Amino acid sequence: MAGPSHYSMPLPSFDKPVKLLAVASPYYKDIYDQQIAGAKAIAEQAGVEIEVVEVPGALEIPTAIGIAARMSNYDGYVALGCIIRGETTHYDTVCNDSSRGLALLGLQGLCIGNGILTVENYEQAEVRAQADGQNKGGGAAAAALHLIALSRKWGRQEKDVGFTSQILAKGGETV
């Protein structure tokens, strides 16, 4: 029995170059390899440059994206990892906190495609990760690209956050 069909939006096109960063955990290496392959294939199809950095686990993915957003010049981010339910509540903590971290970053204006798999068992992860199957890594890359296209459409302007330095001239006037 076939399940419902899923619609995939056509990839956006860009008139200026796009830099995408995939932040990925290789905790389950073969799942990771498939997710990276899928994300790279979508980026290539869209004519987009993608760089990959690795972090130890899913909990570190939002932190790494936050650091990259503050210290680099990427247009968007792809979060890739895999969390498989175990015998303890640690699964719930990792799922909830990694998802919450990504959501908070997204609400701050970052363009993030969430490809962190949250599954009951290894077999479910394999099915979802396959680059020539469900390709959730590629789906996350496509999601990031769609958000980048929206931010460009709406004329995203960078805003200063926090304190800005001011240089005072003689007489106390700001220059």
HELIX and SHEET records of a PDB file:
HELIX    1   1 LYS A   29  ALA A   46  1                                  18    
HELIX    2   2 GLU A   60  MET A   71  1                                  12    
HELIX    3   3 HIS A   90  LEU A  107  1                                  18    
HELIX    4   4 TYR A  122  ALA A  129  1                                   8    
HELIX    5   5 LYS A  136  LYS A  153  1                                  18    
SHEET    1   A 4 GLU A  49  GLU A  54  0                                        
SHEET    2   A 4 LYS A  19  ALA A  24  1                                        
SHEET    3   A 4 GLY A  76  ILE A  84  1                                        
SHEET    4   A 4 ILE A 112  VAL A 119  1                                        
END                                                                             
